[in-house]
């Protein structure tokens, strides 16, 4: 699990680690409207709350973006 950030904010890298995918994959899914668009910091960084990460994780699993093989998420 990702470490807590001030105000319960997490980066795209935290979400990528949680889902075992690359940040590049998450950005692609966002462009393709497969996952909700992230809020942005003043510097343009994508930010997520714990609840938003859980929602995105559910969307990914419910829509079969991955098939489990040997306990690992795969494309």
C-alpha contacts under 8 A as a table, 3 or more apart, distances in Angstrom:
res1	aa1	res2	aa2	distance
1	X	18	X	6.48
2	X	10	X	7.78
2	X	14	X	5.64
2	X	15	X	7.98
2	X	17	X	7.77
2	X	18	X	7.23
4	X	8	X	5.76
4	X	9	X	7.12
4	X	10	X	7.32
5	X	8	X	5.09
5	X	9	X	5.06
5	X	10	X	6.16
6	X	9	X	6.16
8	X	49	X	5.78
8	X	50	X	6.72
9	X	47	X	6.07
9	X	48	X	5.59
9	X	49	X	5.12
9	X	50	X	7.39
10	X	13	X	8.00
10	X	14	X	5.92
10	X	15	X	7.23
10	X	47	X	5.48
10	X	48	X	5.00
10	X	49	X	6.09
10	X	50	X	7.37
11	X	14	X	5.19
11	X	15	X	6.55
11	X	45	X	7.28
11	X	46	X	5.92
11	X	47	X	4.97
11	X	48	X	6.30
12	X	15	X	5.04
12	X	16	X	5.98
12	X	23	X	6.02
12	X	26	X	7.66
12	X	46	X	5.88
12	X	47	X	6.66
12	X	48	X	7.54
13	X	16	X	4.92
13	X	17	X	6.10
13	X	22	X	7.72
13	X	23	X	5.89
14	X	17	X	5.22
14	X	18	X	6.27
15	X	18	X	5.02
15	X	19	X	6.22
15	X	23	X	7.96
15	X	53	X	6.41
16	X	19	X	5.20
16	X	20	X	5.69
16	X	21	X	5.06
16	X	22	X	5.40
16	X	23	X	5.42
16	X	26	X	7.04
17	X	20	X	4.91
17	X	21	X	6.55
17	X	22	X	7.58
19	X	57	X	6.88
19	X	73	X	7.72
20	X	73	X	6.64
21	X	25	X	6.48
21	X	26	X	7.46
22	X	25	X	5.20
22	X	26	X	6.64
23	X	26	X	5.07
23	X	27	X	6.23
24	X	27	X	5.12
24	X	28	X	6.24
25	X	28	X	5.05
25	X	29	X	6.23
26	X	29	X	5.07
26	X	30	X	6.14
27	X	30	X	5.01
27	X	31	X	6.23
28	X	31	X	5.10
28	X	32	X	6.17
29	X	32	X	4.99
29	X	33	X	6.09
29	X	34	X	5.04
29	X	35	X	5.88
30	X	33	X	4.98
30	X	34	X	5.91
30	X	35	X	5.19
30	X	36	X	6.28
30	X	37	X	5.68
30	X	38	X	7.99
31	X	34	X	7.70
32	X	35	X	7.88
33	X	36	X	6.53
33	X	37	X	7.51
35	X	56	X	6.26
35	X	59	X	7.03
35	X	60	X	7.76
36	X	56	X	7.36
38	X	46	X	5.46
38	X	47	X	6.10
38	X	48	X	6.60
39	X	46	X	5.73
39	X	47	X	5.45
39	X	48	X	6.88
40	X	43	X	7.48
40	X	44	X	5.06
40	X	45	X	5.22
40	X	46	X	4.68
40	X	47	X	5.69
41	X	44	X	5.00
41	X	45	X	5.14
41	X	46	X	6.56
41	X	47	X	6.65
42	X	45	X	7.48
48	X	51	X	7.90
48	X	52	X	5.69
48	X	53	X	6.23
49	X	52	X	5.10
49	X	53	X	6.30
50	X	53	X	5.16
50	X	54	X	6.28
51	X	54	X	5.07
51	X	55	X	6.17
52	X	55	X	5.00
52	X	56	X	6.18
53	X	56	X	5.14
53	X	57	X	6.07
54	X	57	X	5.01
54	X	58	X	6.21
55	X	58	X	5.13
55	X	59	X	6.29
56	X	59	X	4.99
56	X	60	X	6.16
57	X	60	X	5.16
57	X	61	X	6.25
58	X	61	X	5.16
58	X	62	X	5.80
59	X	62	X	5.17
59	X	63	X	5.96
60	X	63	X	5.49
60	X	64	X	6.31
60	X	65	X	5.46
60	X	66	X	7.52
61	X	64	X	5.28
61	X	65	X	6.44
61	X	66	X	7.04
64	X	67	X	6.68
65	X	75	X	6.83
66	X	73	X	5.91
66	X	74	X	5.25
66	X	75	X	5.06
67	X	73	X	6.30
67	X	74	X	5.75
67	X	75	X	6.86
68	X	71	X	5.84
68	X	72	X	5.66
68	X	73	X	5.11
68	X	74	X	6.26
69	X	72	X	5.52
69	X	73	X	6.74
69	X	74	X	6.94
